[in-house]
Amino acid sequence: MAGGDFEIGSASADEVRLIAEWAAEERWNPGLADPAAFAPADPGGFLVGRLGGEPIACISAIRYGAGFGFIGYYIARPRWRGQGFGIQVWRAGMARLSGRLVGLDGVVDQQDNYRESGFARAWNNVRYEGVLPVSDVEGSAGDPVAIVDARSVAFDRIAGYDRKFFPEARDAFLAGWVGLGGRTARVAVRDGELCGFAVRRDSRAASRVGPLYADSPGVAAALLRAVSDGGPLAVDVPDANAAATRLMADLGFAPTFEAARMYTGPAPAVDLAGVYGVTSLELG
């Protein structure tokens, strides 16, 4: 509870949808079904600051497992900026993640503030946008790799594969991420083992692709083609993965936006060389 008639509490389902609309107004281009996918990750992790009952600020502070957390959706409505409401929501979010390693993707104009709060840059996630032709649902990424619909693969295999690239298990989130409408999910399989995974989700502007995991640039490119609907695609690429950056250039994709991946401690030990596109700038 903040002072006066400003209070901070858990967001309702309607407020989670409202937060996504605010993100769209900030030109972050969230996915159309993101609220339905995000909520199961940590139902209490979306906080809203209300002034006289009116939502004016928000943050997501998502707990993963026992030791990791991720901050996103940190927004104060333009009319209320510079009046101390946003920082109160920020403190509430960080308090919820107390004792954990915390990550976030910081936009350029907020990175100094995040550093003052104990965050350090690990790498930049650069958004690349471009267009690729539509490929068959089932295809080849170079013998003996096959691209198949992710929903034809046992979910526990996908969840286990995701753990190579993310610090904690996130099964509830991932199930919706793959299964919701307006999404295309494909996996690459070699000798019966997963060697790549991609999800495209319909968005307000360019369709977002994330995650994009692969054990080689060729597999990553094949997955991108397999999830393409022929329209613009946007991929948030960690610049610490030089092969991923080169692939975007080879495909004719252009950088349009960037944010710094920052942590309150050492970056988690994940297979960054296999991350050609992060899942989400909002939830990690």
Residue, then its C-alpha position, 0 to 999 in steps of 0.5 A: m500500500a502506497g501513500g494517499d489513495f494510491e495502492i499497489g495490488s495484483a492485477s486482475a485478468d482484465e488488467v493484465r489485458l490492459i497492461a498489454e494494451w499499454a505495451a502496444e501504445e509504447r510500441w513494444n508490439p506484444g503478441l495478441a494472445d500474450p496475456a493468456a500465455f503470460a498469466p499462468a507463468d506466475p498468477g500473482g506476478f502482475l502488479v498494478g498501481r491504482l490511483g483512486g481505483e484507476p490503474i496508472a502504472c504496472i510491472s510484472a515480477i515473475r517468479y521461476g523456480a526457487g531462485f530466478g525472477f524476471i521483471g517486465y512490463y514496467i510502465a507508468r502512464p504518460r500523464w502520471r510520469g515523474q510523480g513517484f508512482g512508477i518507482q513505487v510499483w518498481r519497488a513492489g515488484m523487486a520486493r516480490l523477487s527478493g533473494r532471487l537472481v533477477g533479470l530484465d530487458g531494459v530499454v535504452d532510456q531506463q538502463d542507467n536507472y536499472r544500474e542504480s538498482g543493482f543490474a548489470r548488462a550481460w548483452n543486448n537483445v536486438r530486434y531484427e525484422g524481415v520477411l521470409p517465404v512460407s515453407d511446408v509444415e514438414g520439411s528438411a533443414g538438411d538431412p537428417v534434420a526434419i522440421v515438424d509441428a511442435r504439437s506432435v511432440a510430447f510436451d515434456r520433451i519440449a519443456g526439457y529442451d527449453r531448460k537448456f536455454f532458460p534458468e528454471a523450468r516454466d512448464a505452465f507458461l510454455a504449455g500456453w505459449v505453444g498451444l494457444g491460438g494465433r501461434t505456429a510452433r515447430v521443432a527440429v528433430r535429428d536422430g530422434e532428438l530435438c535440435g531446434f524449437a521456434v514459435r511465431r505468434d500473431s502480433r499487432a505489427a510484425s509477428r514475433v518469433g520467440p523462442l528460436y533455439a537451434d544447434s546451427p544457423g541452418v536449423a535456425a533458418a529452416l525453423l524461421r521459414a517453417v513458422s513464417d506466414g509470409g508476412p513480416l517477422a520480428v526476432d529478438v536476437p542476443d548480440a552475444n551470439a555472433a552466429a545468430t546476428r550473422l544469420m539475420a544479416d544473411l536473411g536480409f533482416a534489419p535491426t529495428f529496436e534493442a534492449a539490454r539484458m541485465y541481471t542483478g548477479p552473474a548471468p545464468a549458465v544457459d546455452l546462449a550459443g543455441v539462442y537465436g531469438v529469446t522467448s519474450l522481452e517481457l517474461g524472459 
